[in-house]
């Protein structure tokens, strides 16, 4: 009976870990997050994930395929933006391409770069 228990434990320990890109809200205000990333030859931006204080959301499920991801987040108490421009709108969206945003009916906004160092999973914290 002991070998059976040990083999069951070994299977459990060998189970693959889940890898995702997670954004966690470590502020006292509800935050809304968007993400930009490379998909083949195209740049893609997606949003919005609503993240309550102390909670997390997963905009990219599974092993990360890129080293760099780009985040734009907004809340009542602050914004997280950067020097990398992507298209976005105020409603839920998925936009392919990062050029000619205005002529395509979108806004252009700054996203900050996240260097995952080619990790398979990443947690990005939003802080005050």
PyMOL commands that set and color helices and strands:
alter all, ss='L'
color gray80, all
select helices_A, chain A and resi 2-13+102-104
alter helices_A, ss='H'
color red, helices_A
select strands_A, chain A and resi 20-25+31-39+42-51+56-61+68-75+79-80+84-88+93-96+107-115+122-126
alter strands_A, ss='S'
color yellow, strands_A
deselect
rebuild
show_as cartoon
